Amino acid sequence: MSNSSNVQKVLIAGGGLGGMTAALSLLKKGIDVEVFEQASELKEVGAGLHVAPNAFRVLDEIGLAQEALKTACVAAGREVRLWNTGDTWPVFDLGVKSVEQYGFPYCTMYRPDLLAILVNGVRAIKPDAIHLKSSCQSFEQDTDGVTLHHNQGTARGDVLIGADGVHSKIRQGLFGNDSPIYSGLVAWRGLIPMDRLPEKMRRLVGTNWIGPGGHVVHYPVHGGKLMNLAAISEGNGDWQEESWNIPGSVEDCLALFPGWHDDLKLLIKSIDSPYKWALMIRPPMDRWGVGRVSLLGDACHATLPFLGQGAAMAMEDGFMLARALEVESNPITALKRYENARRDRTARIVNGSAGNTKRFHNPVLAEPETARAYVDREWAPDKIAERYEWIYTYDVTKALI
Ligand SMILES: Cc1cc2nc3c(=O)[nH]c(=O)nc-3n(C[C@H](O)[C@H](O)[C@H](O)COP(=O)(O)OP(=O)(O)OC[C@H]3O[C@@H](n4cnc5c(N)ncnc54)[C@H](O)[C@@H]3O)c2cc1C
């Protein structure tokens, strides 16, 4: 392994999808890493995510495409459905077309499957790279490096990356407390064993039910054995906890979707244990780093999940960070180049996701007549291309740095 960087060791706070992608991308470029993760074991809370072609490109580049395809579901398409009538609009023809158009498949994955292949990839190169039960607290930097303090001790490296999610301690250390704004929306998430659903629902398609005041997304994951569902709704009162693992009840979730189509109600009723997550808005940050310390993923650009790109951005960040540290020998300049390469794209996605709230929850969806005209207009091929093409065609391996 060889690289032109002066950076010998990168400390990464947080071993989620972004931190692990960064770790593997760096190790593959011959740069040493240590990952400090607060959890006592590396397991994701069960949920799914879209791995759009721009994110799949990252997996391919770090040698995990074949592993990913063992459990990923390659989406045949995506569709929009109307909340009460169930009218359906096919909006993306994917499958083979995704590979033809973007170079890579459009997949949906079970988060634990994705995290596991990243962790295995890291450990295959450096078995002791990941330190568990290591909750990062603070850091200080000097002219030679950075010292990270975690609950097991300290670590010294050339740079420190905060990949520690929405409540990032590293971001707090750099810029103080943030002040997210409650969006008024709660995401209810759950998994459904596929064999619990009727045949007609067991399809390799991503579905987005849209209606006044809410929308519900579902798609298959884990080799098609599970259906992942995320139901987003207004009307949850002032409940505002932002966490992956707060349990809710099927009854409470169902009560938020009165009058919605029976197919959808059946899906919600089939969840064993839903979790709920209050969705917060954080405007894009002006800067991500200071000196030898920077951020990636949700720590610097947490987003509403309405473009299915939160994890994708974190993975792209991880890969771009490795590129920057490979080509630029000065660590401070490298982090600046990384940030400059990523800031505008991620801000555009954060703003675009927020814009989808109005689109998916529009009051005109209440009546079928106005709803049909609205969907025809908003999901017309040229509008879809305008909203999504730039996201999926982005090539993090070639983007200017
Ligand atoms: C309902 C919902 C649906 C979503 N759907 C999609 C989707 O379809 N596609 C998509 O791409 N994205 C999706 N996302 C977004 C995506 O989940 C996140 O953007 C992504 O997980 C960010 O990755 P990350 O590595 O930055 O942060 P995280 O995944 O949050 O990882 C942070 C890690 O840091 C650890 N950590 C935290 N604090 C500390 C500390 N002090 N010390 C040490 N370790 C620490 C945590 O334990 C965790 O392992 C969705 C999000 C939600 C809420």
PDBQT file of the ligand as one rigid body, heavy atoms in Angstrom, charges set to zero:
ROOT
HETATM    1  C1  LIG A 501     -36.690   7.162   8.443  1.00  0.00    +0.000 C 
HETATM    2  C2  LIG A 501     -35.361   7.291   7.756  1.00  0.00    +0.000 A 
HETATM    3  C3  LIG A 501     -35.189   6.705   6.508  1.00  0.00    +0.000 A 
HETATM    4  C4  LIG A 501     -33.973   6.826   5.829  1.00  0.00    +0.000 A 
HETATM    5  N1  LIG A 501     -33.837   6.289   4.586  1.00  0.00    +0.000 NA
HETATM    6  C5  LIG A 501     -32.683   6.422   3.906  1.00  0.00    +0.000 A 
HETATM    7  C6  LIG A 501     -32.524   5.880   2.580  1.00  0.00    +0.000 A 
HETATM    8  O1  LIG A 501     -33.427   5.267   2.015  1.00  0.00    +0.000 OA
HETATM    9  N2  LIG A 501     -31.331   6.051   1.943  1.00  0.00    +0.000 N 
HETATM   10  C7  LIG A 501     -30.298   6.716   2.519  1.00  0.00    +0.000 A 
HETATM   11  O2  LIG A 501     -29.243   6.821   1.889  1.00  0.00    +0.000 OA
HETATM   12  N3  LIG A 501     -30.415   7.234   3.776  1.00  0.00    +0.000 NA
HETATM   13  C8  LIG A 501     -31.569   7.108   4.476  1.00  0.00    +0.000 A 
HETATM   14  N4  LIG A 501     -31.706   7.639   5.718  1.00  0.00    +0.000 N 
HETATM   15  C9  LIG A 501     -30.591   8.423   6.285  1.00  0.00    +0.000 C 
HETATM   16  C10 LIG A 501     -29.449   7.594   6.797  1.00  0.00    +0.000 C 
HETATM   17  O3  LIG A 501     -29.935   6.630   7.673  1.00  0.00    +0.000 OA
HETATM   18  C11 LIG A 501     -28.411   8.459   7.480  1.00  0.00    +0.000 C 
HETATM   19  O4  LIG A 501     -28.211   9.615   6.743  1.00  0.00    +0.000 OA
HETATM   20  C12 LIG A 501     -27.093   7.687   7.601  1.00  0.00    +0.000 C 
HETATM   21  O5  LIG A 501     -27.259   6.607   8.470  1.00  0.00    +0.000 OA
HETATM   22  C13 LIG A 501     -25.958   8.584   8.080  1.00  0.00    +0.000 C 
HETATM   23  O6  LIG A 501     -24.810   7.812   8.322  1.00  0.00    +0.000 OA
HETATM   24  P1  LIG A 501     -23.708   8.297   9.335  1.00  0.00    +0.000 P 
HETATM   25  O7  LIG A 501     -22.640   7.249   9.311  1.00  0.00    +0.000 OA
HETATM   26  O8  LIG A 501     -23.356   9.698   9.065  1.00  0.00    +0.000 OA
HETATM   27  O9  LIG A 501     -24.447   8.324  10.740  1.00  0.00    +0.000 OA
HETATM   28  P2  LIG A 501     -25.047   7.131  11.593  1.00  0.00    +0.000 P 
HETATM   29  O10 LIG A 501     -25.547   6.049  10.736  1.00  0.00    +0.000 OA
HETATM   30  O11 LIG A 501     -25.981   7.755  12.571  1.00  0.00    +0.000 OA
HETATM   31  O12 LIG A 501     -23.786   6.564  12.383  1.00  0.00    +0.000 OA
HETATM   32  C14 LIG A 501     -23.182   7.269  13.448  1.00  0.00    +0.000 C 
HETATM   33  C15 LIG A 501     -22.410   6.276  14.300  1.00  0.00    +0.000 C 
HETATM   34  O13 LIG A 501     -21.695   6.987  15.286  1.00  0.00    +0.000 OA
HETATM   35  C16 LIG A 501     -21.886   6.371  16.548  1.00  0.00    +0.000 C 
HETATM   36  N5  LIG A 501     -21.712   7.422  17.560  1.00  0.00    +0.000 N 
HETATM   37  C17 LIG A 501     -22.554   8.434  17.867  1.00  0.00    +0.000 A 
HETATM   38  N6  LIG A 501     -22.028   9.210  18.839  1.00  0.00    +0.000 NA
HETATM   39  C18 LIG A 501     -20.822   8.669  19.146  1.00  0.00    +0.000 A 
HETATM   40  C19 LIG A 501     -19.791   9.025  20.060  1.00  0.00    +0.000 A 
HETATM   41  N7  LIG A 501     -19.887  10.090  20.858  1.00  0.00    +0.000 N 
HETATM   42  N8  LIG A 501     -18.671   8.260  20.100  1.00  0.00    +0.000 NA
HETATM   43  C20 LIG A 501     -18.555   7.162  19.292  1.00  0.00    +0.000 A 
HETATM   44  N9  LIG A 501     -19.503   6.778  18.414  1.00  0.00    +0.000 NA
HETATM   45  C21 LIG A 501     -20.611   7.525  18.335  1.00  0.00    +0.000 A 
HETATM   46  C22 LIG A 501     -23.269   5.772  16.483  1.00  0.00    +0.000 C 
HETATM   47  O14 LIG A 501     -23.429   4.732  17.428  1.00  0.00    +0.000 OA
HETATM   48  C23 LIG A 501     -23.308   5.289  15.039  1.00  0.00    +0.000 C 
HETATM   49  O15 LIG A 501     -22.783   3.996  14.913  1.00  0.00    +0.000 OA
HETATM   50  C24 LIG A 501     -32.893   7.529   6.429  1.00  0.00    +0.000 A 
HETATM   51  C25 LIG A 501     -33.054   8.090   7.696  1.00  0.00    +0.000 A 
HETATM   52  C26 LIG A 501     -34.282   7.988   8.363  1.00  0.00    +0.000 A 
HETATM   53  C27 LIG A 501     -34.450   8.615   9.709  1.00  0.00    +0.000 C 
ENDROOT
TORSDOF 0
